[in-house]
Each structure stands twice: as structure tokens, then as C-alpha cells.
């Protein structure tokens, strides 16, 4: 049975509507899917209706932004009750924070001679499929490309929007401990998203995992798309050391992008898969 526990739709920064993501995953052999949009549950109802028609298992999913050690960290929650009060409030706060963040990115880009970024990013977002959420950095990147300020998305992130650049606005996120606590209170299984993508030393990454476990984290995303095999090996070592479950996912955003739905490197066979626990958690509807 093919599993994909990390993907995105137009509810956040993906290019395809939730129902289209589900259909594409099904076509590619995925039978257990978690839609994990950034800081929103907006796409879950549409995704669940599509999954029910295709006899797929859709697991409630979300990717929450938070801060740790001065960096933005992402945690993945699965199988939660979407109407849990703490989670509903956290999502509302993140929704507001993302709009404040978008406005700040717009202000900073304007100061560098690139005005109209928020309106332009929002227009691109609406072209993909409107969402009530603020445009994300990929939408701003596409605006910069469209206006000729950069040649492609990669250059936009390298110069303006990537980690440590002027578009990397962090101040509106909750702490790692708060984000994990909110998900656990909602009955979620909690995994650290793509731990190798954070620009940390080996010792700092290990300290992140220590604090994640102390906060109640239960799993590591050992496999994220087609990341290098040596990174998977390093994360597998951490999962074994801390007795963590292992999650896998494509981190799909768009066709022809980083990875495809259901496409990722193999999980080391000795690790305990997180998704085997999903039969024991309720899959509440998003509403």
C-alpha cells in the first residue's frame, strides 16, 4: 500500500486544488494520503470528499510553522480532531500571522525597489485557485519572476526570500513547544518535517530533536521526496537513538517540481512506520 504523508494544495502554497491532489495521488498508486497544507485546514473537506469517492484513506494533516533557536521550523500533525478548540485557535492565530507576514514581505520588497508584491502575489495565488489564506513565499517568488526582478524561483529565494533573507519573516510564529503541544492536545501524531532542510550543524540538529521529543514529538520525517540517501541515513540514526517513529512523504507542491505524489526514497526497513498507527486514531472530518 503506497503512503504519502506530506503534500500541499492551493489551500496553502501548492499549485493544484485539494481534490485534484487527491485524484493525482490515486492515479499514482497512493492509497493513504495526508494533505498537509501550511497552517490551515481549509482544504481537508474537499480532499476528504474526493478521497471517499476513490476509496482512499485521507488522514487529517497539517504543517504548522513555529520557531526554535531563531529559525522557522515545521511540524506535521496527523489524525487529529480538526475541531479541537486549541487547534482551531492556533490556526486562526497563524492565519492572522501569515497576513501580517505577507504585508511585511511586501513592505521590505518595496523598500528594495520592488513595489506591489503583495497584490501581485495575491493575483498569482488567485490564478491557481483562490484561498482565504495569505500568499506564501512561492507566490511572492513567482511575482518577482513575472516582473523580471529575478530569472526564476530559485533566484528569488536565493536573493530575497530564502532562509535569512529579507523575506524570511519569523516573528509571528508560535514556539516549537507550543505547536507540538497544540497538536498533541488535538489528539495528533506529531512528526518533525524535513529535519535536514534546516541549516543546522549536526549538534544543533540533535538539540532540536531533543527539544522536540521533550515537547511531545513522536516521529521524524526520515524521508522527504528525493533527498540524498546520506541525509536519510543521518535521520534514521536520530530516529533510532530517540526511539521515534518514521514518516515519509513527497512534499509535493506542483507537477514537475521537487517531487511527485507517492515518490520518495525507501524508508530503512528497521524503522517503525508512523502510518501503521493511523488505524487506531479517529479521522474526524475537517468541519
DACOR-V524143 format. One record per helix or strand of 3 or more residues. SS is the DSSP state (a for helix, b for strand). FROM is the first residue (numbers start at 1). TO is the last residue. If there is no record, write none. Layout:
SS;FROM;TO + SS;FROM;TO
This chain:
b;2;4 + a;18;27 + b;30;35 + a;44;53 + b;57;68 + b;71;78 + a;85;111 + a;117;128 + a;137;146 + a;153;161 + a;176;185 + b;189;192 + a;195;197 + a;202;215 + b;219;224 + a;229;242 + b;245;249 + a;274;280
